[in-house]
């Protein structure tokens, strides 16, 4: 495969995954919380951390008890 076709295949696979993960999958599970796209990985956690860090740390502590 040439570089161009490999790049195109990777791009199509990424677009397919992204459409499934953030468009179609939420339609099948409407009560689940919305996810931010992974291209901005820390923004969702940073927003909740800066708005109420006590709740975020408490939830992390609570979840870690079950791991």
DSSP file (Angstrom, degrees, kcal/mol; ACC not computed):
  #  RESIDUE AA STRUCTURE BP1 BP2  ACC     N-H-->O    O-->H-N    N-H-->O    O-->H-N    TCO  KAPPA ALPHA  PHI   PSI    X-CA   Y-CA   Z-CA
    1    1 A X              0   0    0      0, 0.0     2,-0.1     0, 0.0     0, 0.0   0.000 360.0 360.0 360.0 143.2    0.0    0.0    0.0
    2    2 A X     >  -     0   0    0      1,-0.1     4,-2.3     4,-0.0     5,-0.2  -0.374 360.0-107.1 -81.3 166.7    1.2    3.5   -0.7
    3    3 A X  H  > S+     0   0    0      1,-0.2     4,-2.5     2,-0.2     5,-0.2   0.893 118.8  52.5 -60.2 -41.2    1.5    6.2    1.9
    4    4 A X  H  > S+     0   0    0      1,-0.2     4,-2.4     2,-0.2    -1,-0.2   0.915 110.7  45.4 -65.0 -43.5   -1.6    8.0    0.5
    5    5 A X  H  > S+     0   0    0      2,-0.2     4,-2.4     1,-0.2    -1,-0.2   0.873 113.1  51.0 -70.5 -34.5   -3.8    4.9    0.6
    6    6 A X  H  X S+     0   0    0     -4,-2.3     4,-2.3     2,-0.2    -2,-0.2   0.919 112.1  47.0 -64.8 -43.1   -2.6    4.0    4.1
    7    7 A X  H  X S+     0   0    0     -4,-2.5     4,-2.4     2,-0.2    -2,-0.2   0.902 112.5  49.6 -64.5 -42.0   -3.3    7.5    5.3
    8    8 A X  H  X S+     0   0    0     -4,-2.4     4,-2.5     2,-0.2    -2,-0.2   0.907 110.7  50.0 -64.4 -42.1   -6.7    7.5    3.7
    9    9 A X  H  X S+     0   0    0     -4,-2.4     4,-2.3     2,-0.2    -2,-0.2   0.913 111.9  47.9 -62.8 -43.4   -7.6    4.1    5.2
   10   10 A X  H  X S+     0   0    0     -4,-2.3     4,-2.3     2,-0.2    -2,-0.2   0.903 112.0  49.9 -63.3 -42.0   -6.6    5.4    8.7
   11   11 A X  H  X S+     0   0    0     -4,-2.4     4,-2.5     2,-0.2    -2,-0.2   0.910 111.2  48.1 -64.1 -43.5   -8.6    8.6    8.3
   12   12 A X  H  X S+     0   0    0     -4,-2.5     4,-2.5     2,-0.2    -2,-0.2   0.897 111.9  50.2 -65.1 -40.3  -11.7    6.7    7.2
   13   13 A X  H  X S+     0   0    0     -4,-2.3     4,-2.4     2,-0.2    -2,-0.2   0.911 111.8  48.0 -63.6 -41.8  -11.3    4.3   10.1
   14   14 A X  H  X S+     0   0    0     -4,-2.3     4,-2.7     2,-0.2    -2,-0.2   0.917 112.4  48.0 -65.4 -43.6  -11.0    7.2   12.5
   15   15 A X  H  X S+     0   0    0     -4,-2.5     4,-2.6     2,-0.2     5,-0.2   0.908 111.7  50.6 -63.3 -42.2  -14.0    9.0   11.1
   16   16 A X  H  X S+     0   0    0     -4,-2.5     4,-2.2     2,-0.2    -2,-0.2   0.934 112.8  45.8 -61.8 -46.1  -16.1    5.8   11.3
   17   17 A X  H  X S+     0   0    0     -4,-2.4     4,-3.2     1,-0.2     5,-0.2   0.917 113.1  50.3 -61.4 -43.9  -15.1    5.3   14.9
   18   18 A X  H  X S+     0   0    0     -4,-2.7     4,-2.4     1,-0.2     5,-0.3   0.901 110.5  48.2 -64.2 -42.3  -15.8    8.9   15.8
   19   19 A X  H  X>S+     0   0    0     -4,-2.6     5,-2.2     2,-0.2     4,-1.6   0.914 116.1  44.8 -64.8 -42.3  -19.2    8.9   14.2
   20   20 A X  I  <>S+     0   0    0     -4,-2.2     5,-3.0    -5,-0.2     6,-0.3   0.956 117.0  44.1 -64.6 -48.8  -20.1    5.7   16.0
   21   21 A X  I  <5S+     0   0    0     -4,-3.2    -2,-0.2     1,-0.2    -3,-0.2   0.873 128.0  23.5 -68.4 -39.7  -18.7    6.7   19.4
   22   22 A X  I  <5S+     0   0    0     -4,-2.4    -1,-0.2    -5,-0.2    -3,-0.2   0.505 133.5  26.2-110.9  -5.6  -20.1   10.3   19.6
   23   23 A X  I  X5S+     0   0    0     -4,-1.6     4,-0.6    -5,-0.3    -3,-0.2   0.707 126.2  28.0-120.3 -56.1  -23.1   10.3   17.3
   24   24 A X  I >><S+     0   0    0     -5,-2.2     4,-1.0     2,-0.2     3,-0.6   0.906 115.6  55.6 -81.4 -42.3  -24.7    6.9   16.8
   25   25 A X  H >><S+     0   0    0     -5,-3.0     4,-1.1    -6,-0.3     3,-0.7   0.898 104.2  53.8 -61.2 -42.5  -23.9    5.2   20.1
   26   26 A X  H 34 S+     0   0    0     -6,-0.3    -1,-0.2     1,-0.2     6,-0.2   0.800 102.7  59.7 -62.7 -25.2  -25.4    8.0   22.3
   27   27 A X  H << S+     0   0    0     -3,-0.6     3,-0.4    -4,-0.6    -1,-0.2   0.828 105.1  48.3 -70.1 -29.7  -28.7    7.6   20.3
   28   28 A X  H << S+     0   0    0     -4,-1.0     2,-0.2    -3,-0.7    -1,-0.2   0.706 121.5  35.9 -81.8 -19.4  -28.8    3.9   21.5
   29   29 A X    ><  +     0   0    0     -4,-1.1     3,-1.3     1,-0.1    -1,-0.3  -0.638  68.8 166.3-129.8  74.3  -28.2    4.9   25.1
   30   30 A X  T 3  S+     0   0    0     -3,-0.4    -1,-0.1     1,-0.3    -2,-0.1   0.702  72.6  56.6 -68.3 -19.6  -30.0    8.2   25.7
   31   31 A X  T 3  S+     0   0    0      2,-0.1    -1,-0.3     3,-0.0     2,-0.1   0.576  84.5  98.1 -90.9  -8.3  -29.7    8.2   29.5
   32   32 A X  S <  S-     0   0    0     -3,-1.3    -3,-0.1    -6,-0.2     2,-0.0  -0.468  87.2 -96.0 -73.9 151.0  -25.9    7.8   29.6
   33   33 A X        -     0   0    0     -2,-0.1     2,-0.1     1,-0.1    -1,-0.1  -0.338  42.9-103.4 -66.5 149.3  -23.9   11.0   30.2
   34   34 A X        -     0   0    0     -3,-0.1     2,-0.4    -4,-0.1    -1,-0.1  -0.447  33.9-142.5 -71.3 144.6  -22.6   12.9   27.1
   35   35 A X        -     0   0    0     -2,-0.1     2,-0.3   -13,-0.1     3,-0.1  -0.859   8.9-127.4-108.3 144.1  -18.9   12.5   26.4
   36   36 A X        -     0   0    0     -2,-0.4     8,-0.0     1,-0.1     0, 0.0  -0.655  43.3 -93.1 -80.4 146.4  -16.5   15.1   25.1
   37   37 A X    >   -     0   0    0     -2,-0.3     3,-1.5     1,-0.1    -1,-0.1  -0.252  30.7-121.6 -58.7 148.8  -14.6   14.0   22.0
   38   38 A X  G >  S+     0   0    0      1,-0.3     3,-0.6    -3,-0.1    -1,-0.1   0.556 100.3  84.2 -72.6  -7.1  -11.2   12.6   22.8
   39   39 A X  G 3  S+     0   0    0      1,-0.3    -1,-0.3     2,-0.1     2,-0.3   0.701 100.3  38.9 -69.7 -15.2   -9.4   15.2   20.7
   40   40 A X  G X> S+     0   0    0     -3,-1.5     3,-0.7     1,-0.1     4,-0.5  -0.663  82.2 172.8-126.1  76.2   -9.6   17.4   23.8
   41   41 A X  T <4  +     0   0    0     -3,-0.6     4,-0.4    -2,-0.3     3,-0.2   0.778  67.7  35.9 -65.7 -36.0   -8.9   14.7   26.5
   42   42 A X  T 3> S+     0   0    0      1,-0.2     4,-2.8     2,-0.1    -1,-0.2   0.570  91.0  87.8 -98.5  -6.6   -8.6   16.7   29.7
   43   43 A X  H <> S+     0   0    0     -3,-0.7     4,-2.5     1,-0.2     5,-0.2   0.896  87.9  51.1 -62.7 -42.7  -11.1   19.5   29.3
   44   44 A X  H  X S+     0   0    0     -4,-0.5     4,-1.5     1,-0.2    -1,-0.2   0.909 116.2  40.8 -61.9 -42.3  -14.1   17.5   30.6
   45   45 A X  H  > S+     0   0    0     -4,-0.4     4,-2.5     2,-0.2    -1,-0.2   0.875 113.6  53.7 -73.1 -37.0  -12.3   16.5   33.8
   46   46 A X  H  X S+     0   0    0     -4,-2.8     4,-2.7     2,-0.2     5,-0.2   0.899 106.4  52.3 -65.6 -39.7  -10.7   20.0   34.2
   47   47 A X  H  X S+     0   0    0     -4,-2.5     4,-1.9    -5,-0.2    -1,-0.2   0.945 114.4  41.6 -61.7 -48.1  -14.1   21.7   34.0
   48   48 A X  H  X S+     0   0    0     -4,-1.5     4,-2.1    -5,-0.2     8,-0.3   0.865 114.2  53.3 -69.3 -33.5  -15.5   19.5   36.8
   49   49 A X  H  < S+     0   0    0     -4,-2.5     4,-0.3     1,-0.2    -2,-0.2   0.925 113.3  41.7 -66.5 -43.7  -12.3   19.7   38.8
   50   50 A X  H  < S+     0   0    0     -4,-2.7     3,-0.2     1,-0.2    -1,-0.2   0.790 114.8  51.3 -75.4 -26.5  -12.2   23.5   38.8
   51   51 A X  H  < S-     0   0    0     -4,-1.9    -2,-0.2    -5,-0.2    -1,-0.2   0.889 137.5  -6.7 -78.4 -37.6  -15.9   23.9   39.4
   52   52 A X     X  +     0   0    0     -4,-2.1     4,-1.6    -5,-0.2     3,-0.4  -0.534  63.9 174.5-158.0  84.3  -16.1   21.6   42.4
   53   53 A X  H  > S+     0   0    0     -4,-0.3     4,-2.5    -3,-0.2     5,-0.2   0.803  78.3  62.4 -66.4 -30.3  -12.9   19.7   43.2
   54   54 A X  H  > S+     0   0    0      1,-0.2     4,-2.1     2,-0.2    -1,-0.2   0.918 105.2  46.2 -62.6 -43.1  -14.2   18.2   46.4
   55   55 A X  H  > S+     0   0    0     -3,-0.4     4,-2.6     2,-0.2    -1,-0.2   0.913 112.5  50.6 -66.3 -42.7  -16.9   16.3   44.6
   56   56 A X  H  X S+     0   0    0     -4,-1.6     4,-2.2    -8,-0.3    -2,-0.2   0.927 113.4  44.7 -62.4 -45.1  -14.5   15.1   41.9
   57   57 A X  H  X S+     0   0    0     -4,-2.5     4,-2.2     2,-0.2    -1,-0.2   0.865 112.7  51.7 -68.6 -35.5  -12.0   13.8   44.5
   58   58 A X  H  X S+     0   0    0     -4,-2.1     4,-2.6    -5,-0.2    -2,-0.2   0.916 110.2  48.5 -66.2 -42.9  -14.8   12.2   46.6
   59   59 A X  H  X S+     0   0    0     -4,-2.6     4,-2.6     2,-0.2     5,-0.2   0.901 111.2  50.9 -63.9 -40.4  -16.1   10.4   43.6
   60   60 A X  H  X S+     0   0    0     -4,-2.2     4,-1.9     2,-0.2    -2,-0.2   0.897 112.0  46.7 -62.7 -40.6  -12.6    9.2   42.7
   61   61 A X  H  X S+     0   0    0     -4,-2.2     4,-0.8     2,-0.2    -2,-0.2   0.903 112.8  49.9 -66.8 -41.3  -12.1    7.9   46.2
   62   62 A X  H >< S+     0   0    0     -4,-2.6     3,-0.6     1,-0.2     4,-0.4   0.918 112.6  46.3 -64.9 -44.2  -15.5    6.2   46.2
   63   63 A X  H >< S+     0   0    0     -4,-2.6     3,-1.5     1,-0.2     4,-0.4   0.867 104.7  61.4 -67.3 -36.3  -14.9    4.5   42.9
   64   64 A X  H >< S+     0   0    0     -4,-1.9     3,-0.7     1,-0.3    -1,-0.2   0.734  92.9  66.1 -66.0 -20.5  -11.4    3.4   43.9
   65   65 A X  T << S+     0   0    0     -4,-0.8    -1,-0.3    -3,-0.6    -2,-0.2   0.764 102.2  48.3 -69.0 -24.1  -12.9    1.3   46.7
   66   66 A X  T <         0   0    0     -3,-1.5    -1,-0.2    -4,-0.4    -2,-0.2   0.482 360.0 360.0 -96.0  -3.4  -14.6   -0.9   44.2
   67   67 A X    <         0   0    0     -3,-0.7    -1,-0.2    -4,-0.4    -2,-0.1   0.464 360.0 360.0 -86.6 360.0  -11.5   -1.5   42.0
